[in-house]
Amino acid sequence: MSKVPAPAIATMTSLETRFAMTKLILAAIIGACVGGLLGGLAFGTLASDTTATAFLRLKNPADLIAIAGGADQITPDNQGNTATFVAGEIAYLSGEGFSDAVAKKMAMDGPAELNVAQASESAVITLSYSADSSSDAVRTVQTAIDLYREDLERRADVQLRTILPTLTQWQQRDSSDPLRREQLAQVRESVELQSVEAATLMVVQPPLPIRPSTAQWVIGVFLGALLGGSVVMAFLLARRRRSGRGSLVKTVTDGVDGVLLPAVDLDVPARDDWAEEHRRLARTLYAQCPSPGPSRVVLVIGASESSGAAVVASLLEFAAAEGKPLADGATRVVLGGAVGDSTLSPDVIGSASDIVLVARLDADTVPSALALRSATASSSAPVVAVFTYRGSQRQRFGRRRKNTEPADSPVVSDDAGERPISR
């Protein structure tokens, strides 16, 4: 069981989770922006086919043979007959034979994939074709219309070749009967007129290109952003798991006697630029060190070089020295560096009356925290932890940093090894 109070653990865990989630969200936003940009460019420059569409009105042609035989109904307009005729013509235009004929006319390598559909239940059909360029699409549809018109003319011509010679024979046979000749002449004219109408194709709308949607880049942006954000988040989560950045707070608090609150922002200015909030933070941290008495040795150790042990040591040193004259036997703050430094020896750890472990949230790893705990396990001194973090760099206006530190403000750095500060 951890000796650290549950509220302190909850506070640090909440802060750790917030930093982790902030990093993930920022990375996901960046990934979404990059992915959206790439997706928009990819979809925007993606070659899209242009579709040309024509509208044709089909008419069920009259049966010329029936007309020649004296039928009264020369123009069938029954709705059922029209629907049957349109369905048959759609099947013919959609067939492989007609597609091959169009492809041959256009010198294509394969059959022309025409799209033929009926407009609702009317006699109007749409004839469409998609190609890389609008000119190719229009020419292909126009070629299909021309071939279909030629086919209608061929059908009418086939019937005429059967009917007209027969009518000619009847006229020659009944040449002596004026009334009969007059009837046959009328039938001949009616057949020829109906044949012309049967071979006529009504084009309601000539082939016109339909431009592809210019908003397709929006789809690319959406898909790219979704994919980019997801990939970045998955990558960061996997990287976090591999690097051992698990629950740093839980790992550290399981082996210490307490946690100094609050967490320390490492963006601390030089000593001369400290505001009252920095001095108050130093006093708050120092007041929570557990060892009693005016004379003690506070050893500050970081889990890594980037943990911020030097900043914590500087804060504790300020609070220990505030209002006290320099004298032997006063509280000393010793910067032990990081685990693995040559200055961090068992003698230094054994001489400490307070040990402060410094771990940086969302930077230090669980293995480094375990090593930090193991390094101080042999000491009988109270061990407390301080959690640090790197906040956003604040812009400071009107502040001037001095090139050298004052004599009574020692410089503490992470790579300086053991730096005793006596007061």
Secondary structure, 3 states (H helix, E strand, C coil): CCCCCHHHHHHHHHHHHHHHHHHHHHHHHHHHHHHHHHHHHHHHHCCCCEEEEEEEECCCCCCHHHHHCCCCCCCCCCHHHHHHHHHHHHHHHHCHHHHHHHHHHCCCCCCCCCEEEECCCCCEEEEEEEECCHHHHHHHHHHHHHHHHHHHHHHHHHHHHHHHHHHHHHHHHCCCCHHHHHHHHHHHHHHHHHHHHHCCCEEEEEEEEECCCCCHHHHHHHHHHHHHHHHHHHHHHHHHHHHCCCCHHHHHHCCCCEECCCCEECCCCCHHHCCHHHHHHHHHHHHCCCCCCCCCEEEEEECCCCCCHHHHHHHHHHHHHCCCCCCCCCCEEEEEEECCCCCCCHHHHHCCCEEEEEEECCCCCHHHHHHHHHHCCCCCCCEEEEEEECCCCCCCCCCCCCCCCCCCCCCCCHHHCCEEEEC
